[in-house]
């Protein structure tokens, strides 16, 4: 199960976007989410999903990239969406 729906909902709430705007291929920069906001959002996701993202820099350009990173971290750490 993907974290994408939860991430989309959080993006809508946090940045005042619409559900239609936060599609997997939506570019964060085009949504007005700059690199600093992306980093802060990733910290929010760590809290939400109770996980620790890798400290390695990863290119995150789209909504789908965020979900991919969260899903990978959850799988690596043995965390499932039902745990949250």
mmCIF file of the N, C-alpha and C atoms, coordinates in Angstrom:
data_MODEL
# 
_entry.id   MODEL 
# 
loop_
_atom_site.group_PDB 
_atom_site.id 
_atom_site.type_symbol 
_atom_site.label_atom_id 
_atom_site.label_alt_id 
_atom_site.label_comp_id 
_atom_site.label_asym_id 
_atom_site.label_entity_id 
_atom_site.label_seq_id 
_atom_site.pdbx_PDB_ins_code 
_atom_site.Cartn_x 
_atom_site.Cartn_y 
_atom_site.Cartn_z 
_atom_site.occupancy 
_atom_site.B_iso_or_equiv 
_atom_site.pdbx_formal_charge 
_atom_site.auth_seq_id 
_atom_site.auth_comp_id 
_atom_site.auth_asym_id 
_atom_site.auth_atom_id 
_atom_site.pdbx_PDB_model_num 
ATOM 1   N N  . UNK A 1 1  ? 0.834  -1.179 0.000   1.00 0.00 ? 1  UNK A N  1 
ATOM 2   C CA . UNK A 1 1  ? 0.000  0.000  0.000   1.00 0.00 ? 1  UNK A CA 1 
ATOM 3   C C  . UNK A 1 1  ? 0.886  1.252  0.000   1.00 0.00 ? 1  UNK A C  1 
ATOM 4   N N  . UNK A 1 2  ? 0.542  2.195  -0.828  1.00 0.00 ? 2  UNK A N  1 
ATOM 5   C CA . UNK A 1 2  ? 1.350  3.397  -0.988  1.00 0.00 ? 2  UNK A CA 1 
ATOM 6   C C  . UNK A 1 2  ? 0.936  4.488  0.001   1.00 0.00 ? 2  UNK A C  1 
ATOM 7   N N  . UNK A 1 3  ? 1.903  5.286  0.364   1.00 0.00 ? 3  UNK A N  1 
ATOM 8   C CA . UNK A 1 3  ? 1.656  6.434  1.234   1.00 0.00 ? 3  UNK A CA 1 
ATOM 9   C C  . UNK A 1 3  ? 1.106  7.624  0.449   1.00 0.00 ? 3  UNK A C  1 
ATOM 10  N N  . UNK A 1 4  ? 1.014  7.510  -0.861  1.00 0.00 ? 4  UNK A N  1 
ATOM 11  C CA . UNK A 1 4  ? 0.623  8.624  -1.721  1.00 0.00 ? 4  UNK A CA 1 
ATOM 12  C C  . UNK A 1 4  ? -0.671 9.321  -1.292  1.00 0.00 ? 4  UNK A C  1 
ATOM 13  N N  . UNK A 1 5  ? -1.778 8.599  -1.025  1.00 0.00 ? 5  UNK A N  1 
ATOM 14  C CA . UNK A 1 5  ? -3.004 9.307  -0.638  1.00 0.00 ? 5  UNK A CA 1 
ATOM 15  C C  . UNK A 1 5  ? -2.851 10.159 0.627   1.00 0.00 ? 5  UNK A C  1 
ATOM 16  N N  . UNK A 1 6  ? -2.104 9.658  1.594   1.00 0.00 ? 6  UNK A N  1 
ATOM 17  C CA . UNK A 1 6  ? -1.891 10.415 2.838   1.00 0.00 ? 6  UNK A CA 1 
ATOM 18  C C  . UNK A 1 6  ? -1.040 11.650 2.543   1.00 0.00 ? 6  UNK A C  1 
ATOM 19  N N  . UNK A 1 7  ? -0.015 11.477 1.736   1.00 0.00 ? 7  UNK A N  1 
ATOM 20  C CA . UNK A 1 7  ? 0.861  12.594 1.371   1.00 0.00 ? 7  UNK A CA 1 
ATOM 21  C C  . UNK A 1 7  ? 0.075  13.651 0.599   1.00 0.00 ? 7  UNK A C  1 
ATOM 22  N N  . UNK A 1 8  ? -0.754 13.215 -0.326  1.00 0.00 ? 8  UNK A N  1 
ATOM 23  C CA . UNK A 1 8  ? -1.564 14.161 -1.094  1.00 0.00 ? 8  UNK A CA 1 
ATOM 24  C C  . UNK A 1 8  ? -2.467 14.972 -0.160  1.00 0.00 ? 8  UNK A C  1 
ATOM 25  N N  . UNK A 1 9  ? -3.112 14.299 0.777   1.00 0.00 ? 9  UNK A N  1 
ATOM 26  C CA . UNK A 1 9  ? -4.000 14.979 1.730   1.00 0.00 ? 9  UNK A CA 1 
ATOM 27  C C  . UNK A 1 9  ? -3.217 15.984 2.568   1.00 0.00 ? 9  UNK A C  1 
ATOM 28  N N  . UNK A 1 10 ? -2.025 15.601 3.015   1.00 0.00 ? 10 UNK A N  1 
ATOM 29  C CA . UNK A 1 10 ? -1.205 16.498 3.822   1.00 0.00 ? 10 UNK A CA 1 
ATOM 30  C C  . UNK A 1 10 ? -0.750 17.713 3.009   1.00 0.00 ? 10 UNK A C  1 
ATOM 31  N N  . UNK A 1 11 ? -0.406 17.509 1.735   1.00 0.00 ? 11 UNK A N  1 
ATOM 32  C CA . UNK A 1 11 ? -0.004 18.628 0.879   1.00 0.00 ? 11 UNK A CA 1 
ATOM 33  C C  . UNK A 1 11 ? -1.163 19.606 0.686   1.00 0.00 ? 11 UNK A C  1 
ATOM 34  N N  . UNK A 1 12 ? -2.354 19.069 0.489   1.00 0.00 ? 12 UNK A N  1 
ATOM 35  C CA . UNK A 1 12 ? -3.546 19.911 0.333   1.00 0.00 ? 12 UNK A CA 1 
ATOM 36  C C  . UNK A 1 12 ? -3.741 20.761 1.587   1.00 0.00 ? 12 UNK A C  1 
ATOM 37  N N  . UNK A 1 13 ? -3.664 20.126 2.746   1.00 0.00 ? 13 UNK A N  1 
ATOM 38  C CA . UNK A 1 13 ? -3.895 20.826 4.010   1.00 0.00 ? 13 UNK A CA 1 
ATOM 39  C C  . UNK A 1 13 ? -2.780 21.820 4.332   1.00 0.00 ? 13 UNK A C  1 
ATOM 40  N N  . UNK A 1 14 ? -1.539 21.427 4.131   1.00 0.00 ? 14 UNK A N  1 
ATOM 41  C CA . UNK A 1 14 ? -0.393 22.251 4.521   1.00 0.00 ? 14 UNK A CA 1 
ATOM 42  C C  . UNK A 1 14 ? -0.166 23.445 3.593   1.00 0.00 ? 14 UNK A C  1 
ATOM 43  N N  . UNK A 1 15 ? -0.379 23.246 2.302   1.00 0.00 ? 15 UNK A N  1 
ATOM 44  C CA . UNK A 1 15 ? -0.031 24.293 1.339   1.00 0.00 ? 15 UNK A CA 1 
ATOM 45  C C  . UNK A 1 15 ? -1.249 24.911 0.645   1.00 0.00 ? 15 UNK A C  1 
ATOM 46  N N  . UNK A 1 16 ? -2.455 24.555 1.083   1.00 0.00 ? 16 UNK A N  1 
ATOM 47  C CA . UNK A 1 16 ? -3.651 25.149 0.515   1.00 0.00 ? 16 UNK A CA 1 
ATOM 48  C C  . UNK A 1 16 ? -3.864 24.808 -0.950  1.00 0.00 ? 16 UNK A C  1 
ATOM 49  N N  . UNK A 1 17 ? -3.478 23.597 -1.334  1.00 0.00 ? 17 UNK A N  1 
ATOM 50  C CA . UNK A 1 17 ? -3.626 23.144 -2.712  1.00 0.00 ? 17 UNK A CA 1 
ATOM 51  C C  . UNK A 1 17 ? -4.937 22.385 -2.874  1.00 0.00 ? 17 UNK A C  1 
ATOM 52  N N  . UNK A 1 18 ? -5.277 22.058 -4.103  1.00 0.00 ? 18 UNK A N  1 
ATOM 53  C CA . UNK A 1 18 ? -6.453 21.229 -4.358  1.00 0.00 ? 18 UNK A CA 1 
ATOM 54  C C  . UNK A 1 18 ? -6.003 19.799 -4.632  1.00 0.00 ? 18 UNK A C  1 
ATOM 55  N N  . UNK A 1 19 ? -6.908 18.863 -4.459  1.00 0.00 ? 19 UNK A N  1 
ATOM 56  C CA . UNK A 1 19 ? -6.604 17.451 -4.726  1.00 0.00 ? 19 UNK A CA 1 
ATOM 57  C C  . UNK A 1 19 ? -6.153 17.265 -6.174  1.00 0.00 ? 19 UNK A C  1 
ATOM 58  N N  . UNK A 1 20 ? -6.749 18.026 -7.088  1.00 0.00 ? 20 UNK A N  1 
ATOM 59  C CA . UNK A 1 20 ? -6.387 17.910 -8.502  1.00 0.00 ? 20 UNK A CA 1 
ATOM 60  C C  . UNK A 1 20 ? -4.951 18.362 -8.758  1.00 0.00 ? 20 UNK A C  1 
ATOM 61  N N  . UNK A 1 21 ? -4.459 19.288 -7.945  1.00 0.00 ? 21 UNK A N  1 
ATOM 62  C CA . UNK A 1 21 ? -3.100 19.801 -8.133  1.00 0.00 ? 21 UNK A CA 1 
ATOM 63  C C  . UNK A 1 21 ? -2.031 18.818 -7.683  1.00 0.00 ? 21 UNK A C  1 
ATOM 64  N N  . UNK A 1 22 ? -2.331 17.954 -6.738  1.00 0.00 ? 22 UNK A N  1 
ATOM 65  C CA . UNK A 1 22 ? -1.299 17.107 -6.129  1.00 0.00 ? 22 UNK A CA 1 
ATOM 66  C C  . UNK A 1 22 ? -1.314 15.689 -6.714  1.00 0.00 ? 22 UNK A C  1 
ATOM 67  N N  . UNK A 1 23 ? -1.160 15.624 -8.018  1.00 0.00 ? 23 UNK A N  1 
ATOM 68  C CA . UNK A 1 23 ? -1.063 14.340 -8.704  1.00 0.00 ? 23 UNK A CA 1 
ATOM 69  C C  . UNK A 1 23 ? 0.372  13.825 -8.588  1.00 0.00 ? 23 UNK A C  1 
ATOM 70  N N  . UNK A 1 24 ? 0.599  12.517 -8.761  1.00 0.00 ? 24 UNK A N  1 
ATOM 71  C CA . UNK A 1 24 ? 1.947  11.967 -8.605  1.00 0.00 ? 24 UNK A CA 1 
ATOM 72  C C  . UNK A 1 24 ? 3.016  12.667 -9.451  1.00 0.00 ? 24 UNK A C  1 
ATOM 73  N N  . UNK A 1 25 ? 2.645  13.122 -10.651 1.00 0.00 ? 25 UNK A N  1 
ATOM 74  C CA . UNK A 1 25 ? 3.652  13.751 -11.516 1.00 0.00 ? 25 UNK A CA 1 
ATOM 75  C C  . UNK A 1 25 ? 3.696  15.271 -11.374 1.00 0.00 ? 25 UNK A C  1 
ATOM 76  N N  . UNK A 1 26 ? 2.952  15.825 -10.412 1.00 0.00 ? 26 UNK A N  1 
ATOM 77  C CA . UNK A 1 26 ? 2.954  17.275 -10.188 1.00 0.00 ? 26 UNK A CA 1 
ATOM 78  C C  . UNK A 1 26 ? 4.318  17.714 -9.666  1.00 0.00 ? 26 UNK A C  1 
ATOM 79  N N  . UNK A 1 27 ? 4.870  18.741 -10.309 1.00 0.00 ? 27 UNK A N  1 
ATOM 80  C CA . UNK A 1 27 ? 6.158  19.301 -9.895  1.00 0.00 ? 27 UNK A CA 1 
ATOM 81  C C  . UNK A 1 27 ? 5.964  20.162 -8.653  1.00 0.00 ? 27 UNK A C  1 
ATOM 82  N N  . UNK A 1 28 ? 6.736  19.887 -7.606  1.00 0.00 ? 28 UNK A N  1 
ATOM 83  C CA . UNK A 1 28 ? 6.598  20.631 -6.354  1.00 0.00 ? 28 UNK A CA 1 
ATOM 84  C C  . UNK A 1 28 ? 6.836  22.117 -6.569  1.00 0.00 ? 28 UNK A C  1 
ATOM 85  N N  . UNK A 1 29 ? 7.849  22.457 -7.341  1.00 0.00 ? 29 UNK A N  1 
ATOM 86  C CA . UNK A 1 29 ? 8.173  23.857 -7.584  1.00 0.00 ? 29 UNK A CA 1 
ATOM 87  C C  . UNK A 1 29 ? 6.991  24.587 -8.230  1.00 0.00 ? 29 UNK A C  1 
ATOM 88  N N  . UNK A 1 30 ? 6.320  23.929 -9.164  1.00 0.00 ? 30 UNK A N  1 
ATOM 89  C CA . UNK A 1 30 ? 5.167  24.531 -9.827  1.00 0.00 ? 30 UNK A CA 1 
ATOM 90  C C  . UNK A 1 30 ? 3.985  24.701 -8.870  1.00 0.00 ? 30 UNK A C  1 
ATOM 91  N N  . UNK A 1 31 ? 3.969  23.910 -7.788  1.00 0.00 ? 31 UNK A N  1 
ATOM 92  C CA . UNK A 1 31 ? 2.916  24.022 -6.782  1.00 0.00 ? 31 UNK A CA 1 
ATOM 93  C C  . UNK A 1 31 ? 3.243  25.088 -5.735  1.00 0.00 ? 31 UNK A C  1 
ATOM 94  N N  . UNK A 1 32 ? 4.422  25.708 -5.871  1.00 0.00 ? 32 UNK A N  1 
ATOM 95  C CA . UNK A 1 32 ? 4.839  26.717 -4.905  1.00 0.00 ? 32 UNK A CA 1 
ATOM 96  C C  . UNK A 1 32 ? 5.518  26.141 -3.682  1.00 0.00 ? 32 UNK A C  1 
ATOM 97  N N  . UNK A 1 33 ? 5.954  24.885 -3.788  1.00 0.00 ? 33 UNK A N  1 
ATOM 98  C CA . UNK A 1 33 ? 6.640  24.212 -2.679  1.00 0.00 ? 33 UNK A CA 1 
ATOM 99  C C  . UNK A 1 33 ? 8.133  24.227 -3.003  1.00 0.00 ? 33 UNK A C  1 
ATOM 100 N N  . UNK A 1 34 ? 8.862  25.165 -2.376  1.00 0.00 ? 34 UNK A N  1 
ATOM 101 C CA . UNK A 1 34 ? 10.290 25.281 -2.664  1.00 0.00 ? 34 UNK A CA 1 
ATOM 102 C C  . UNK A 1 34 ? 11.092 24.239 -1.888  1.00 0.00 ? 34 UNK A C  1 
ATOM 103 N N  . UNK A 1 35 ? 12.401 24.264 -2.066  1.00 0.00 ? 35 UNK A N  1 
ATOM 104 C CA . UNK A 1 35 ? 13.238 23.219 -1.460  1.00 0.00 ? 35 UNK A CA 1 
ATOM 105 C C  . UNK A 1 35 ? 13.183 23.247 0.068   1.00 0.00 ? 35 UNK A C  1 
ATOM 106 N N  . UNK A 1 36 ? 13.145 24.424 0.666   1.00 0.00 ? 36 UNK A N  1 
ATOM 107 C CA . UNK A 1 36 ? 13.063 24.513 2.128   1.00 0.00 ? 36 UNK A CA 1 
ATOM 108 C C  . UNK A 1 36 ? 11.732 23.947 2.623   1.00 0.00 ? 36 UNK A C  1 
ATOM 109 N N  . UNK A 1 37 ? 10.647 24.309 1.944   1.00 0.00 ? 37 UNK A N  1 
ATOM 110 C CA . UNK A 1 37 ? 9.334  23.788 2.319   1.00 0.00 ? 37 UNK A CA 1 
ATOM 111 C C  . UNK A 1 37 ? 9.287  22.270 2.150   1.00 0.00 ? 37 UNK A C  1 
ATOM 112 N N  . UNK A 1 38 ? 9.973  21.757 1.131   1.00 0.00 ? 38 UNK A N  1 
ATOM 113 C CA . UNK A 1 38 ? 10.021 20.306 0.911   1.00 0.00 ? 38 UNK A CA 1 
ATOM 114 C C  . UNK A 1 38 ? 10.724 19.615 2.073   1.00 0.00 ? 38 UNK A C  1 
ATOM 115 N N  . UNK A 1 39 ? 11.848 20.179 2.512   1.00 0.00 ? 39 UNK A N  1 
ATOM 116 C CA . UNK A 1 39 ? 12.589 19.598 3.646   1.00 0.00 ? 39 UNK A CA 1 
ATOM 117 C C  . UNK A 1 39 ? 11.714 19.610 4.898   1.00 0.00 ? 39 UNK A C  1 
ATOM 118 N N  . UNK A 1 40 ? 11.056 20.734 5.163   1.00 0.00 ? 40 UNK A N  1 
ATOM 119 C CA . UNK A 1 40 ? 10.186 20.825 6.334   1.00 0.00 ? 40 UNK A CA 1 
ATOM 120 C C  . UNK A 1 40 ? 9.026  19.831 6.233   1.00 0.00 ? 40 UNK A C  1 
ATOM 121 N N  . UNK A 1 41 ? 8.492  19.662 5.020   1.00 0.00 ? 41 UNK A N  1 
ATOM 122 C CA . UNK A 1 41 ? 7.408  18.708 4.819   1.00 0.00 ? 41 UNK A CA 1 
ATOM 123 C C  . UNK A 1 41 ? 7.890  17.279 5.075   1.00 0.00 ? 41 UNK A C  1 
ATOM 124 N N  . UNK A 1 42 ? 9.122  16.977 4.673   1.00 0.00 ? 42 UNK A N  1 
ATOM 125 C CA . UNK A 1 42 ? 9.670  15.644 4.915   1.00 0.00 ? 42 UNK A CA 1 
ATOM 126 C C  . UNK A 1 42 ? 9.786  15.371 6.419   1.00 0.00 ? 42 UNK A C  1 
ATOM 127 N N  . UNK A 1 43 ? 10.130 16.390 7.203   1.00 0.00 ? 43 UNK A N  1 
ATOM 128 C CA . UNK A 1 43 ? 10.164 16.234 8.666   1.00 0.00 ? 43 UNK A CA 1 
ATOM 129 C C  . UNK A 1 43 ? 8.760  15.944 9.196   1.00 0.00 ? 43 UNK A C  1 
ATOM 130 N N  . UNK A 1 44 ? 7.760  16.614 8.637   1.00 0.00 ? 44 UNK A N  1 
ATOM 131 C CA . UNK A 1 44 ? 6.377  16.348 9.034   1.00 0.00 ? 44 UNK A CA 1 
ATOM 132 C C  . UNK A 1 44 ? 6.006  14.896 8.727   1.00 0.00 ? 44 UNK A C  1 
ATOM 133 N N  . UNK A 1 45 ? 6.462  14.406 7.588   1.00 0.00 ? 45 UNK A N  1 
ATOM 134 C CA . UNK A 1 45 ? 6.167  13.027 7.205   1.00 0.00 ? 45 UNK A CA 1 
ATOM 135 C C  . UNK A 1 45 ? 6.851  12.037 8.143   1.00 0.00 ? 45 UNK A C  1 
ATOM 136 N N  . UNK A 1 46 ? 8.068  12.362 8.574   1.00 0.00 ? 46 UNK A N  1 
ATOM 137 C CA . UNK A 1 46 ? 8.750  11.502 9.548   1.00 0.00 ? 46 UNK A CA 1 
ATOM 138 C C  . UNK A 1 46 ? 7.895  11.370 10.809  1.00 0.00 ? 46 UNK A C  1 
ATOM 139 N N  . UNK A 1 47 ? 7.378  12.489 11.270  1.00 0.00 ? 47 UNK A N  1 
ATOM 140 C CA . UNK A 1 47 ? 6.524  12.465 12.465  1.00 0.00 ? 47 UNK A CA 1 
ATOM 141 C C  . UNK A 1 47 ? 5.237  11.702 12.206  1.00 0.00 ? 47 UNK A C  1 
ATOM 142 N N  . UNK A 1 48 ? 4.611  11.961 11.081  1.00 0.00 ? 48 UNK A N  1 
ATOM 143 C CA . UNK A 1 48 ? 3.321  11.340 10.752  1.00 0.00 ? 48 UNK A CA 1 
ATOM 144 C C  . UNK A 1 48 ? 3.429  9.826  10.641  1.00 0.00 ? 48 UNK A C  1 
ATOM 145 N N  . UNK A 1 49 ? 4.487  9.357  9.961   1.00 0.00 ? 49 UNK A N  1 
ATOM 146 C CA . UNK A 1 49 ? 4.643  7.922  9.712   1.00 0.00 ? 49 UNK A CA 1 
ATOM 147 C C  . UNK A 1 49 ? 5.564  7.237  10.717  1.00 0.00 ? 49 UNK A C  1 
ATOM 148 N N  . UNK A 1 50 ? 6.076  8.017  11.684  1.00 0.00 ? 50 UNK A N  1 
ATOM 149 C CA . UNK A 1 50 ? 6.972  7.477  12.717  1.00 0.00 ? 50 UNK A CA 1 
ATOM 150 C C  . UNK A 1 50 ? 8.168  6.745  12.086  1.00 0.00 ? 50 UNK A C  1 
ATOM 151 N N  . UNK A 1 51 ? 8.834  7.431  11.180  1.00 0.00 ? 51 UNK A N  1 
ATOM 152 C CA . UNK A 1 51 ? 9.992  6.834  10.520  1.00 0.00 ? 51 UNK A CA 1 
ATOM 153 C C  . UNK A 1 51 ? 11.124 7.825  10.462  1.00 0.00 ? 51 UNK A C  1 
ATOM 154 N N  . UNK A 1 52 ? 12.277 7.338  10.077  1.00 0.00 ? 52 UNK A N  1 
ATOM 155 C CA . UNK A 1 52 ? 13.466 8.171  9.936   1.00 0.00 ? 52 UNK A CA 1 
ATOM 156 C C  . UNK A 1 52 ? 13.915 8.081  8.495   1.00 0.00 ? 52 UNK A C  1 
ATOM 157 N N  . UNK A 1 53 ? 13.903 9.234  7.818   1.00 0.00 ? 53 UNK A N  1 
ATOM 158 C CA . UNK A 1 53 ? 14.366 9.269  6.430   1.00 0.00 ? 53 UNK A CA 1 
ATOM 159 C C  . UNK A 1 53 ? 15.884 9.157  6.430   1.00 0.00 ? 53 UNK A C  1 
ATOM 160 N N  . UNK A 1 54 ? 16.421 8.618  5.344   1.00 0.00 ? 54 UNK A N  1 
ATOM 161 C CA . UNK A 1 54 ? 17.873 8.518  5.236   1.00 0.00 ? 54 UNK A CA 1 
ATOM 162 C C  . UNK A 1 54 ? 18.457 9.917  5.176   1.00 0.00 ? 54 UNK A C  1 
ATOM 163 N N  . UNK A 1 55 ? 19.640 10.069 5.681   1.00 0.00 ? 55 UNK A N  1 
ATOM 164 C CA . UNK A 1 55 ? 20.289 11.374 5.678   1.00 0.00 ? 55 UNK A CA 1 
ATOM 165 C C  . UNK A 1 55 ? 20.878 11.726 4.324   1.00 0.00 ? 55 UNK A C  1 
ATOM 166 N N  . UNK A 1 56 ? 20.792 10.794 3.397   1.00 0.00 ? 56 UNK A N  1 
ATOM 167 C CA . UNK A 1 56 ? 21.382 11.026 2.076   1.00 0.00 ? 56 UNK A CA 1 
ATOM 168 C C  . UNK A 1 56 ? 20.478 11.936 1.249   1.00 0.00 ? 56 UNK A C  1 
ATOM 169 N N  . UNK A 1 57 ? 21.081 12.924 0.579   1.00 0.00 ? 57 UNK A N  1 
ATOM 170 C CA . UNK A 1 57 ? 20.257 13.795 -0.265  1.00 0.00 ? 57 UNK A CA 1 
ATOM 171 C C  . UNK A 1 57 ? 19.681 13.027 -1.457  1.00 0.00 ? 57 UNK A C  1 
ATOM 172 N N  . UNK A 1 58 ? 18.399 13.208 -1.679  1.00 0.00 ? 58 UNK A N  1 
ATOM 173 C CA . UNK A 1 58 ? 17.719 12.532 -2.777  1.00 0.00 ? 58 UNK A CA 1 
ATOM 174 C C  . UNK A 1 58 ? 16.976 13.605 -3.577  1.00 0.00 ? 58 UNK A C  1 
ATOM 175 N N  . UNK A 1 59 ? 17.027 13.515 -4.892  1.00 0.00 ? 59 UNK A N  1 
ATOM 176 C CA . UNK A 1 59 ? 16.296 14.513 -5.674  1.00 0.00 ? 59 UNK A CA 1 
ATOM 177 C C  . UNK A 1 59 ? 14.793 14.285 -5.578  1.00 0.00 ? 59 UNK A C  1 
ATOM 178 N N  . UNK A 1 60 ? 14.117 15.233 -4.975  1.00 0.00 ? 60 UNK A N  1 
ATOM 179 C CA . UNK A 1 60 ? 12.662 15.158 -4.839  1.00 0.00 ? 60 UNK A CA 1 
ATOM 180 C C  . UNK A 1 60 ? 12.081 16.328 -5.619  1.00 0.00 ? 60 UNK A C  1 
ATOM 181 N N  . UNK A 1 61 ? 11.480 15.998 -6.745  1.00 0.00 ? 61 UNK A N  1 
ATOM 182 C CA . UNK A 1 61 ? 10.939 17.034 -7.636  1.00 0.00 ? 61 UNK A CA 1 
ATOM 183 C C  . UNK A 1 61 ? 9.421  16.977 -7.748  1.00 0.00 ? 61 UNK A C  1 
ATOM 184 N N  . UNK A 1 62 ? 8.838  15.790 -7.506  1.00 0.00 ? 62 UNK A N  1 
ATOM 185 C CA . UNK A 1 62 ? 7.394  15.621 -7.709  1.00 0.00 ? 62 UNK A CA 1 
ATOM 186 C C  . UNK A 1 62 ? 6.734  15.049 -6.459  1.00 0.00 ? 62 UNK A C  1 
ATOM 187 N N  . UNK A 1 63 ? 5.414  15.104 -6.451  1.00 0.00 ? 63 UNK A N  1 
ATOM 188 C CA . UNK A 1 63 ? 4.633  14.498 -5.366  1.00 0.00 ? 63 UNK A CA 1 
ATOM 189 C C  . UNK A 1 63 ? 4.940  12.999 -5.311  1.00 0.00 ? 63 UNK A C  1 
ATOM 190 N N  . UNK A 1 64 ? 5.053  12.364 -6.472  1.00 0.00 ? 64 UNK A N  1 
ATOM 191 C CA . UNK A 1 64 ? 5.370  10.943 -6.533  1.00 0.00 ? 64 UNK A CA 1 
ATOM 192 C C  . UNK A 1 64 ? 6.735  10.616 -5.951  1.00 0.00 ? 64 UNK A C  1 
ATOM 193 N N  . UNK A 1 65 ? 7.706  11.534 -6.127  1.00 0.00 ? 65 UNK A N  1 
ATOM 194 C CA . UNK A 1 65 ? 9.040  11.326 -5.551  1.00 0.00 ? 65 UNK A CA 1 
ATOM 195 C C  . UNK A 1 65 ? 8.963  11.258 -4.027  1.00 0.00 ? 65 UNK A C  1 
ATOM 196 N N  . UNK A 1 66 ? 8.120  12.097 -3.436  1.00 0.00 ? 66 UNK A N  1 
ATOM 197 C CA . UNK A 1 66 ? 7.956  12.081 -1.981  1.00 0.00 ? 66 UNK A CA 1 
ATOM 198 C C  . UNK A 1 66 ? 7.412  10.723 -1.552  1.00 0.00 ? 66 UNK A C  1 
ATOM 199 N N  . UNK A 1 67 ? 6.360  10.270 -2.217  1.00 0.00 ? 67 UNK A N  1 
ATOM 200 C CA . UNK A 1 67 ? 5.745  8.985  -1.865  1.00 0.00 ? 67 UNK A CA 1 
ATOM 201 C C  . UNK A 1 67 ? 6.740  7.846  -2.031  1.00 0.00 ? 67 UNK A C  1 
ATOM 202 N N  . UNK A 1 68 ? 7.530  7.898  -3.082  1.00 0.00 ? 68 UNK A N  1 
ATOM 203 C CA . UNK A 1 68 ? 8.529  6.852  -3.333  1.00 0.00 ? 68 UNK A CA 1 
ATOM 204 C C  . UNK A 1 68 ? 9.539  6.778  -2.185  1.00 0.00 ? 68 UNK A C  1 
ATOM 205 N N  . UNK A 1 69 ? 10.007 7.928  -1.734  1.00 0.00 ? 69 UNK A N  1 
ATOM 206 C CA . UNK A 1 69 ? 10.976 7.960  -0.639  1.00 0.00 ? 69 UNK A CA 1 
ATOM 207 C C  . UNK A 1 69 ? 10.362 7.492  0.676   1.00 0.00 ? 69 UNK A C  1 
ATOM 208 N N  . UNK A 1 70 ? 9.149  7.936  0.954   1.00 0.00 ? 70 UNK A N  1 
ATOM 209 C CA . UNK A 1 70 ? 8.468  7.523  2.188   1.00 0.00 ? 70 UNK A CA 1 
ATOM 210 C C  . UNK A 1 70 ? 8.209  6.020  2.160   1.00 0.00 ? 70 UNK A C  1 
ATOM 211 N N  . UNK A 1 71 ? 7.708  5.514  1.037   1.00 0.00 ? 71 UNK A N  1 
ATOM 212 C CA . UNK A 1 71 ? 7.428  4.074  0.921   1.00 0.00 ? 71 UNK A CA 1 
ATOM 213 C C  . UNK A 1 71 ? 8.697  3.250  1.101   1.00 0.00 ? 71 UNK A C  1 
ATOM 214 N N  . UNK A 1 72 ? 9.803  3.713  0.510   1.00 0.00 ? 72 UNK A N  1 
ATOM 215 C CA . UNK A 1 72 ? 11.075 2.992  0.642   1.00 0.00 ? 72 UNK A CA 1 
ATOM 216 C C  . UNK A 1 72 ? 11.555 2.994  2.088   1.00 0.00 ? 72 UNK A C  1 
ATOM 217 N N  . UNK A 1 73 ? 11.448 4.132  2.761   1.00 0.00 ? 73 UNK A N  1 
ATOM 218 C CA . UNK A 1 73 ? 11.872 4.220  4.164   1.00 0.00 ? 73 UNK A CA 1 
ATOM 219 C C  . UNK A 1 73 ? 10.993 3.347  5.050   1.00 0.00 ? 73 UNK A C  1 
ATOM 220 N N  . UNK A 1 74 ? 9.691  3.333  4.779   1.00 0.00 ? 74 UNK A N  1 
ATOM 221 C CA . UNK A 1 74 ? 8.782  2.507  5.572   1.00 0.00 ? 74 UNK A CA 1 
ATOM 222 C C  . UNK A 1 74 ? 9.091  1.028  5.380   1.00 0.00 ? 74 UNK A C  1 
ATOM 223 N N  . UNK A 1 75 ? 9.347  0.638  4.146   1.00 0.00 ? 75 UNK A N  1 
ATOM 224 C CA . UNK A 1 75 ? 9.664  -0.766 3.878   1.00 0.00 ? 75 UNK A CA 1 
ATOM 225 C C  . UNK A 1 75 ? 10.969 -1.162 4.561   1.00 0.00 ? 75 UNK A C  1 
ATOM 226 N N  . UNK A 1 76 ? 11.980 -0.308 4.449   1.00 0.00 ? 76 UNK A N  1 
ATOM 227 C CA . UNK A 1 76 ? 13.287 -0.587 5.053   1.00 0.00 ? 76 UNK A CA 1 
ATOM 228 C C  . UNK A 1 76 ? 13.190 -0.705 6.573   1.00 0.00 ? 76 UNK A C  1 
ATOM 229 N N  . UNK A 1 77 ? 12.296 0.096  7.169   1.00 0.00 ? 77 UNK A N  1 
ATOM 230 C CA . UNK A 1 77 ? 12.173 0.112  8.623   1.00 0.00 ? 77 UNK A CA 1 
ATOM 231 C C  . UNK A 1 77 ? 11.053 -0.781 9.137   1.00 0.00 ? 77 UNK A C  1 
ATOM 232 N N  . UNK A 1 78 ? 10.396 -1.510 8.224   1.00 0.00 ? 78 UNK A N  1 
ATOM 233 C CA . UNK A 1 78 ? 9.351  -2.441 8.631   1.00 0.00 ? 78 UNK A CA 1 
ATOM 234 C C  . UNK A 1 78 ? 8.104  -1.778 9.167   1.00 0.00 ? 78 UNK A C  1 
ATOM 235 N N  . UNK A 1 79 ? 7.795  -0.599 8.640   1.00 0.00 ? 79 UNK A N  1 
ATOM 236 C CA . UNK A 1 79 ? 6.624  0.146  9.078   1.00 0.00 ? 79 UNK A CA 1 
ATOM 237 C C  . UNK A 1 79 ? 5.556  0.038  8.000   1.00 0.00 ? 79 UNK A C  1 
ATOM 238 N N  . UNK A 1 80 ? 4.323  -0.211 8.414   1.00 0.00 ? 80 UNK A N  1 
ATOM 239 C CA . UNK A 1 80 ? 3.234  -0.254 7.434   1.00 0.00 ? 80 UNK A CA 1 
ATOM 240 C C  . UNK A 1 80 ? 2.250  0.880  7.711   1.00 0.00 ? 80 UNK A C  1 
ATOM 241 N N  . UNK A 1 81 ? 1.453  1.216  6.725   1.00 0.00 ? 81 UNK A N  1 
ATOM 242 C CA . UNK A 1 81 ? 0.468  2.284  6.901   1.00 0.00 ? 81 UNK A CA 1 
ATOM 243 C C  . UNK A 1 81 ? -0.523 1.955  8.010   1.00 0.00 ? 81 UNK A C  1 
ATOM 244 N N  . UNK A 1 82 ? -0.776 0.678  8.212   1.00 0.00 ? 82 UNK A N  1 
ATOM 245 C CA . UNK A 1 82 ? -1.723 0.289  9.268   1.00 0.00 ? 82 UNK A CA 1 
ATOM 246 C C  . UNK A 1 82 ? -1.157 0.541  10.664  1.00 0.00 ? 82 UNK A C  1 
ATOM 247 N N  . UNK A 1 83 ? 0.168  0.732  10.739  1.00 0.00 ? 83 UNK A N  1 
ATOM 248 C CA . UNK A 1 83 ? 0.794  1.042  12.026  1.00 0.00 ? 83 UNK A CA 1 
ATOM 249 C C  . UNK A 1 83 ? 0.513  2.494  12.437  1.00 0.00 ? 83 UNK A C  1 
ATOM 250 N N  . UNK A 1 84 ? 0.095  3.302  11.483  1.00 0.00 ? 84 UNK A N  1 
ATOM 251 C CA . UNK A 1 84 ? -0.046 4.745  11.730  1.00 0.00 ? 84 UNK A CA 1 
ATOM 252 C C  . UNK A 1 84 ? -1.482 5.155  11.823  1.00 0.00 ? 84 UNK A C  1 
# 
